[in-house]
């Protein structure tokens, strides 16, 4: 069997070779050989992106499952399995990234026996492990269907309500608790990003990113696997994303106003430049775009809006975990190329595993849904998009 070499397969091969080399150096010579982390800056790019951003980007699973089973949004049922698959792979790769960052990763299981229930990090670790297990069981029906195993499917269906409730509860706990990790650093983290409301900001941003990531993943899947987009689904997600962005933006504004930081935001400074980039991409540009009906009813418009929003929230997590500490530490942290190569390897593995799962498992519904890339509002209503979504933001 011949494998045709394409541009993206070549890129994947290069990323994997560089990542495996960096992995070899990391486990042979330790963290100091592959990273610019120090005793003053012990949480670097791997914590900021692989962990904080990785968990946030995998939030689409609990968002879509909750929408379908708790709020009875049936039109989202067709994208539930892809969302669960993305979340499952995201959490698995988050654990892989954590194994690179831990000084002694072979002791990761110690929290199971040396428990500290007063530690936020312990709560995050236990919730992530438990939720990954829940996602595994939510993903299993796709495997059972592939091999025509009906008995296990019936067993999974019996416990599915428990899995749904457990998944949403665990996601709520650890998404917010990631923000709680930084509550113990009021004198180290810059006031632009330190706030007593950090747990609420982290959870709220996870919901918005879960919706944006689902739009991004659905669009990319349609291009990669030759499937047609269901426009009514994208429009529903776009309307929900607009609401989530407004809620997040108003919470941030109220926090800055309450702590007297509104004037400081507009004073040019090193931290302010990164904050401006974050606020523009996370809130200003996406909310402005989604306020136009033409954008909300356009697959391309929704796709690029979701991309900008994702970049904004990723910038926020990197600001919290990296930029916000540089003034206190007294120097700038710039990751080594080996840190980037490991992260790129993990991301590339995620895309590869998703493609393999879609190819060999019934991830997408069998029926093809005819959709036109651009539709007029009247045609969208015929497809079942509520008028409420069409009129939102006008």
N, C-alpha and C positions, 0 to 999 in steps of 0.2 A: 504493500500500500504506500503510494507516494504522497508526501505532504508538500503541498504547494507553498513556496516561500513568498509571503506577501510583505508589504511594508510594516504592517502592524505586528505580524509574527516576528519579524526581525527586531522590532523595538522591544517586544516582549522578551525575546531571547537575551538581548543586551541587558535589559533591566534585571533579569533573573541572574545572569552571570555576575554582574556587579553586586547585586544584593547578597548572593551566596558567598562571594569573596568577603564582603563586609561582615557577614555573619560568622565566617570562619575566624576573622581577626578578632571580632568581639568576644567570642567564646574561648579563644586561645589566649588573648592578651588582656582581656578585661575591657571595662567601659572607657577607661582613659585613652585607649588606643584608637577608638572609633568615634568618640564624641568630644565636644568642647564643654561638657558639664564639669563643674567644680564643686568644692564643698560649699561655696557661697551660692552656686546656681545648680543645685542637685536635681531639679526637675527641668528637663530640657525639651527638645522638639518631640521626642517620643511620647512624653506625657501630654504635651500640649496638643499634638495632632493625632497620634495613633490612639491615645486613650480618650481625652476629652472630646475631640472632634469625632473620633470613631464611634463612640457610644451615641453621640448626638445624631450622626448621619444614619445610624441604624434604627432610629426612632419610628420609622415608617410602619414597622410591624405592629406596634401596639396602637398607633393612630388609626390604621385602616381596620384592624380587627375590632377595636372599640367602636368605630363608626358603623361597621356592619352589624355587630351583634348587640351593642348597647343602644345605639341610636337608630338602628334598623334602616340604614342607608343601603338598600339592596343593590343599587346601581354600581356600588364599589366592590361588589362581591367578585367580579371578574379579575380584579387586580390584587385580591387578598393573598393568594399564594405567592406571586412574585414579591410582594411586600414582606411576607414572612420569610421567604428565602433570603432576601436582601438583609433582613434583620439578623437571621441566624448566622449567615456568613460574616456579617459585620461584627457580631459578638465573638465568634470564633477567632477572627483576625485581630480583634482587640486583645484577646487573651494572648495571642502570638506576639503582638507588639509589647505587651507587658512583660513577657518572658525575656525580651531583649533589654528592657529597661531595668529590671530587678538585678541587683548585684549578685545575688545567689538564687537564680530562678528555680533551682531544684528544690528549694524550700517553700515554694508557693503553697503547698498543701498544708503547711504548718498552721494556717489560720483555722483549719478545721478542728485542731486539737488544742491549740493555744488561743482560746477565744478571749476577746476583749470587747464585750458588748457596749462599752462606753466609747469606743472608737468609731468615728465616722468612716474611716477607711475599712474597718472590719465590716460595717454594714454594707458599704459599697461592694466589697468583695463577695460577701455572701449573697447579696441580691443579684449580682452579675452571674455568679455560678448557677443560682437557682433559676434565673430567667433564661439563661442559655439552655438549661435542661427543659424548661417549658417550651422554648422555641423548637427544640429538637423533637418533642412530641407533636407540636403543631405541624412540623415539616414531614413527619413520618407518613401520613396518609398518601402523599405523593409517591413515596417509595413503594408502599403497599399496593397502590393502584398499578404501578409499573409492572409488578410481578403477579397481579391478579389475586392478591391475598385478602379475601373478604372478611374473614373472622377478625384479624387485627384491626381492620378499619371500623368494624362495629364496636370493638372495645374502645378505640380512641374516641368515637363519637359519644360514647356514654360519659366519658370524663371531660369532654370538650368544654362544657360550661365552667368546670373547675379551672381548666387551663386558661380560659379567657380571663376570668376574674383574677387569677394568680398573676398572669402576664401583665395586665394593666396595673395591678397594685405594685408589683415588683418594679416595673418601669417607672412609675411615679416616684417610688422611694429612691431608687439609685440615680435617676436623672437629676432630681433635686439635691441629693446628697453629694453629688460631684461639686456643686456650688458650695455646699457646707464645708468641704475640705479647706476652702480659702477663708472661712470666717475666723480662723485662729491666727490670721496674719494681718491684723488691722494696721500695724506700723510698717509693714513691708510692702504691701500691695498699694499701688497708686490709688488715690481717692476716686479717679474716674471709673475704676473697676471694682474697688472694694465697696461693698454695701451689705448691710444686714439682710437685704432682700435677695442676695445671691442665689439661694435655693429656688426661689420663685422665678428668677430670671433664667436659670438653667433649665428648669422644667418648661417654662413658656417657650423658650427658644427651641427646645427639643420638639415640641408639638409643631411649631412653624417649619422647622427643618424636616420633620417627618413628612409633612405634606409636600414641601418643595422637592424633597428627594424622591418621592413617589412619582411626581410629574417628570422629573429628570430621568428616572429609571424606566418609566413607561415609554417615554419618547425614544430613548436610546435602544430599548429592546425592540421597538417596532422597526427601527432602522436596521439593527443588526440581524434580526431574525425574519425580516420580511413580513411582519404582521401589521395590520392596519390599526390605527388608533381609534379608540372609542371616544369621540369628541365629548359626549355628555359626561363621561367620567372626568376628563380633564377640566371641563368647565366647572364641575362640582368642586374638584380639588382647588381650582383657582379661586373660587369664591370663598372657600374655607380658609385658604392661605391669606387672602386679603384681611379677613377678620382676625386671624391669628397675628398677623403683622401689626395691625392697629392696636391690639391688646398689648403686645410686647412693647411697642413704641410708647404708648401712654404710660405703662408701668415705669419705663426708663425715664421718661420726662418727669413724672411725679417724684421719682427718687432723686433726680438731680435738683429739682426745685425744692424739695423738702430739706436736702442737705446743703443748699446754698451754692451749688456748683455751676449754675447756668452761665454766669459771667465767665467763669474759668474756662468753660468749654470753648468760648470764642476768642480766647487769648492764644496767639500762636506759641506753640511749644512742641518739644519732641513727642510727648505723649498725645498732645492734642491732634497732631497730624494723623496718627494711627486711629484715634477715636473718630475723626472726621471720615476717614476711609470706611471704618466699620459702620457708622451710622448711615452714610450715603448708600452703601451697598445693601445693608440689612433692612433699612426702613425707607429712606427717602425715595430712592429710584424704584424699588418694587411696588411700593404703595402708589406712587404716581402712575406707573405703568398700568397696574391693575385697576386703577380708577377709570380707565378708558374701556368702554364696552368692546371696541374692536380688538384690544389686546386680550381681554378675558375670553373672547370667542375664537381666538386664533391659537392653534397648536404651537406655532413658532413663537408667538408672543408669550404664551405661558411657559414654554421651554426656556427661553432666554431670561424671562423674569425669575424663574426658579433658580437658574444658574447664578444670577447676580445675587439673589437672596442667600443662596448657599455660601457663596464667597464672603458675603458680609458676616454671617454667623461664624464661619470658620475664622475670620479675622478677629471676631470678638473673643473666641476661645483662646486664640494665640495671644491676644492682648492680655487677657486675664492671666495666662500661665507663663508668659515670657516678657512682653514689653512692660507690663505693670510692675515688674520687680527690678528693672535695670537701674533706675535711679537709686533705689535702696542699696543694691549690690555695688554700684559704682562703676560698672563697665557693661558694654554691650555683649550680648550672647549671640554668636553666629554659628549655626550648626555646621559640622564638618560634612563633606560630600558623602562620607560613609553613613552618616545619619540619614541623609536624604535617600541614599540608595536602598537602605533597609526599608524605609517607609514606602518607596516606590515599588519595591518587591512585594510587600504585603498588599498594596492596592492592586497590583497586576495579578496576584494570585486570586484576589476577590473577583475580578472580572473573569478570569479563566474558569474558576469554579462555578460561577453563575452561568456561563455559557455551556459548560458541560452538563449542569443540572437541567437547563432548559432543553438541551438536545436529547437527553435520555429519559427525562421524567415529565409527567403531565403537569407542568407548572402553569401553562396558559390554558384557557378553555379551548375545547376542540373546535367550537364554532367560530368562524371568522366573522367579524363585525365590519360591515362596510361603512367606511367613513371617508369624507372628503376633507382634504387639508384645510380649506377655508370655506366656511358656510355662513350664509346670511342668518341673522337672528331668527327670522321666521322659520327657516329650516331646522335650526337648533331646537326650537320649541317642539317641532314635530318629532324629534328624536327623544323627547322626554325631559329636556332640561327645564327645571322649574323657572317660572318667570321671575321668582324672587332672586335667583342667581343672576339672571340676565340684567335685572334692574339694579343690582347692588352697586353702590358707588356712584350712581348717576346723581 
